[in-house]
Amino acid sequence: MSARHVIVVGASLAGTRTARALREQGFTGRLTLVGDEPHPPYDRPPLSKRILDGDRWTDADGTVGDTAEDLAEDLAEIALPTVDDLDVELRAGVAAVALRPADRTLLLTDGDRLRWDGLVVATGAAARPWPTPAPAGVHTLRTLDDARALRRALAAPDARLLVVGAGFLGSEVAAAAVRRGVPVTLVEAGTLPLVRAVGTAVGEFVARLHREAGIDLRTGTRVRSLTGTDRVTGAHLDDGTHVPATVVLAALGAVPRTAWLRGSGLLLDGAVVCDEFGRALAEDGTVVPGVVAVGDASRRPHPLAPGTLHLGHWSAAVEHSALAARVLLRREADGAPPEPPATVPSFWSDLHGVRIRSLGLPHLADEARTVEYDPPGRRLVVSYHRAGEPVGVLAVNRAGRLAAHRPLLVEAVRAARRRAAVPPVA
Ligand SMILES: Cc1cc2nc3c(=O)[nH]c(=O)nc-3n(C[C@H](O)[C@H](O)[C@H](O)COP(=O)(O)OP(=O)(O)OC[C@H]3O[C@@H](n4cnc5c(N)ncnc54)[C@H](O)[C@@H]3O)c2cc1C
């Protein structure tokens, strides 16, 4: 085993999965997990689903309160598997502030300087904030505390929600709020919800779901300015209208949390730029020995995509973690180096009672073919192609249809890899 002390920075999905993978792959050395959140590790997709849309909206007394018991119940809903069995030193509530690959040290906010043999960057992403100073009532959603604050604001009897950005997260929150009887306006600069990620057919389908549910969907317009001095009262849109709101959710995407790596010599393009194995690259393009990056904090090449890809998907974080452990440990009992992964990215979203699932990289397509279209049944299947080759598939309430497409996509990834001829880890 070449690594004696591995430090994982970021104690959420990718970090805890990597810690587990290291142990499962036989690492017996010292393992430290550094996480800056005050809570035990938890999963994020349920924040916009079970926490905002589930039974946890109200207690018997009409609200979900702020007691320790309420928090414990929320955490129990969304907890990630415990790391207690991993013989891991958990440094909770502490952030990493600087990395020095040259002398293999990591500096923490509590002043500790830790030496490492292997280091995993798993610091994820933060919600992109509202671009200008905002009055009270303007929210973002990335953490459990964010979700609890948003739920509390929406539980007010006079709540009116304005969601800015009709991507997956904005669409899920709009759907959750309207289902609870909150009037919702959803503003999207693009021509349709989700259009940049998954194209027109799915965008039109989701727009119909939003409107049928009673959401006031405004597309092709932007928020010009928020109104209200102490508390938000609404927003002026580019089209000259004013939307009243007591609560605003800025659903503007996510920004990788890599500011702490500035000055480390790691190559950053928002996220840590990696090779296909997740090994961090230095600013001169060489591999930084002993450092890997996983999940939302990383970007890496994918055979189907030009340049490097930052996915921000749950399943990508999971896949990166297993590979990162293999690469760090270089388990070569059989003499074989890790193979490049033939991964087909996948994603899901739940809104208005339908489940959307996708495989591949639909945003790369130059052509989308509608395979099945059944609005009354709330079902849709779209396949995505580039230069005639499959690059993705998306199914609404038709997950079973994905199975037939998966082998085609796996083969497309393999063929693209053969053309690129990625060498194995040396
Ligand atoms: C509301 C919501 C809904 C989502 N729904 C879906 C979905 O339906 N499907 C899907 O595929 N994906 C979904 N995602 C995306 C998915 O949750 C992410 O891809 C996943 O959480 C990435 O995991 P990660 O561990 O890389 O990063 P994160 O989950 O962001 O975790 C990073 C951790 O590192 C900590 N950290 C950051 N900086 C430091 C530091 N300097 N020192 C110590 N610790 C630090 C952070 O506090 C955090 O705990 C959703 C995300 C959100 C926010």
The ligand as an SDF file (V2000), in Angstrom:
LIG
                    3D

 53 58  0  0  0  0  0  0  0  0999 V2000
  -31.0740   20.5560   -3.6640 C   0  0  0  0  0  0  0  0  0  0  0  0
  -30.2590   19.6410   -4.5450 C   0  0  0  0  0  0  0  0  0  0  0  0
  -30.8990   18.6440   -5.2640 C   0  0  0  0  0  0  0  0  0  0  0  0
  -30.1580   17.7750   -6.0730 C   0  0  0  0  0  0  0  0  0  0  0  0
  -30.8130   16.8200   -6.7810 N   0  0  0  0  0  0  0  0  0  0  0  0
  -30.1130   15.9790   -7.5690 C   0  0  0  0  0  0  0  0  0  0  0  0
  -30.7780   14.9690   -8.3140 C   0  0  0  0  0  0  0  0  0  0  0  0
  -32.0010   14.8240   -8.2540 O   0  0  0  0  0  0  0  0  0  0  0  0
  -30.0280   14.1380   -9.0990 N   0  0  0  0  0  0  0  0  0  0  0  0
  -28.6580   14.2620   -9.1820 C   0  0  0  0  0  0  0  0  0  0  0  0
  -28.0130   13.4890   -9.9190 O   0  0  0  0  0  0  0  0  0  0  0  0
  -28.0040   15.2200   -8.4810 N   0  0  0  0  0  0  0  0  0  0  0  0
  -28.6950   16.0730   -7.6870 C   0  0  0  0  0  0  0  0  0  0  0  0
  -28.0340   17.0440   -6.9720 N   0  0  0  0  0  0  0  0  0  0  0  0
  -26.5630   17.1460   -7.0950 C   0  0  0  0  0  0  0  0  0  0  0  0
  -25.8500   16.2180   -6.1020 C   0  0  0  0  0  0  0  0  0  0  0  0
  -26.3840   16.3910   -4.8190 O   0  0  0  0  0  0  0  0  0  0  0  0
  -24.3690   16.5520   -6.1110 C   0  0  0  0  0  0  0  0  0  0  0  0
  -23.8610   16.1750   -7.3740 O   0  0  0  0  0  0  0  0  0  0  0  0
  -23.6090   15.8410   -4.9960 C   0  0  0  0  0  0  0  0  0  0  0  0
  -24.0280   16.3140   -3.7400 O   0  0  0  0  0  0  0  0  0  0  0  0
  -22.1070   16.0680   -5.1350 C   0  0  0  0  0  0  0  0  0  0  0  0
  -21.4700   15.5280   -4.0190 O   0  0  0  0  0  0  0  0  0  0  0  0
  -20.0510   16.0710   -3.5510 P   0  0  0  0  0  0  0  0  0  0  0  0
  -19.7070   15.2800   -2.3280 O   0  0  0  0  0  0  0  0  0  0  0  0
  -19.1240   16.1260   -4.6800 O   0  0  0  0  0  0  0  0  0  0  0  0
  -20.2870   17.6100   -3.1380 O   0  0  0  0  0  0  0  0  0  0  0  0
  -21.1680   18.2460   -1.9910 P   0  0  0  0  0  0  0  0  0  0  0  0
  -22.3970   17.4560   -1.8040 O   0  0  0  0  0  0  0  0  0  0  0  0
  -21.2820   19.6970   -2.3240 O   0  0  0  0  0  0  0  0  0  0  0  0
  -20.2640   18.0950   -0.6770 O   0  0  0  0  0  0  0  0  0  0  0  0
  -19.0640   18.7870   -0.4750 C   0  0  0  0  0  0  0  0  0  0  0  0
  -18.7970   18.8590    1.0180 C   0  0  0  0  0  0  0  0  0  0  0  0
  -17.5350   19.4760    1.2400 O   0  0  0  0  0  0  0  0  0  0  0  0
  -17.6590   20.4660    2.2580 C   0  0  0  0  0  0  0  0  0  0  0  0
  -16.5890   21.4560    2.0640 N   0  0  0  0  0  0  0  0  0  0  0  0
  -16.5140   22.4180    1.1090 C   0  0  0  0  0  0  0  0  0  0  0  0
  -15.3730   23.1230    1.2340 N   0  0  0  0  0  0  0  0  0  0  0  0
  -14.7060   22.5950    2.2970 C   0  0  0  0  0  0  0  0  0  0  0  0
  -13.4460   22.8810    2.9080 C   0  0  0  0  0  0  0  0  0  0  0  0
  -12.6250   23.8440    2.4390 N   0  0  0  0  0  0  0  0  0  0  0  0
  -13.0700   22.1380    3.9700 N   0  0  0  0  0  0  0  0  0  0  0  0
  -13.8690   21.1410    4.4590 C   0  0  0  0  0  0  0  0  0  0  0  0
  -15.0710   20.8200    3.9110 N   0  0  0  0  0  0  0  0  0  0  0  0
  -15.4800   21.5410    2.8300 C   0  0  0  0  0  0  0  0  0  0  0  0
  -19.0600   21.0120    2.0150 C   0  0  0  0  0  0  0  0  0  0  0  0
  -19.5490   21.7270    3.1310 O   0  0  0  0  0  0  0  0  0  0  0  0
  -19.8120   19.7120    1.7680 C   0  0  0  0  0  0  0  0  0  0  0  0
  -20.1640   19.0970    2.9700 O   0  0  0  0  0  0  0  0  0  0  0  0
  -28.7470   17.9270   -6.1590 C   0  0  0  0  0  0  0  0  0  0  0  0
  -28.1130   18.9520   -5.4360 C   0  0  0  0  0  0  0  0  0  0  0  0
  -28.8530   19.8020   -4.6320 C   0  0  0  0  0  0  0  0  0  0  0  0
  -28.1620   20.9060   -3.8630 C   0  0  0  0  0  0  0  0  0  0  0  0
  1  2  1  0
  2  3  1  0
  2 52  2  0
  3  4  2  0
  4  5  1  0
  4 50  1  0
  5  6  2  0
  6  7  1  0
  6 13  1  0
  7  8  2  0
  7  9  1  0
  9 10  1  0
 10 11  2  0
 10 12  1  0
 12 13  2  0
 13 14  1  0
 14 15  1  0
 14 50  1  0
 15 16  1  0
 16 17  1  0
 16 18  1  0
 18 19  1  0
 18 20  1  0
 20 21  1  0
 20 22  1  0
 22 23  1  0
 23 24  1  0
 24 25  2  0
 24 26  1  0
 24 27  1  0
 27 28  1  0
 28 29  2  0
 28 30  1  0
 28 31  1  0
 31 32  1  0
 32 33  1  0
 33 34  1  0
 33 48  1  0
 34 35  1  0
 35 36  1  0
 35 46  1  0
 36 37  1  0
 36 45  1  0
 37 38  2  0
 38 39  1  0
 39 40  1  0
 39 45  2  0
 40 41  1  0
 40 42  2  0
 42 43  1  0
 43 44  2  0
 44 45  1  0
 46 47  1  0
 46 48  1  0
 48 49  1  0
 50 51  2  0
 51 52  1  0
 52 53  1  0
M  END
$$$$
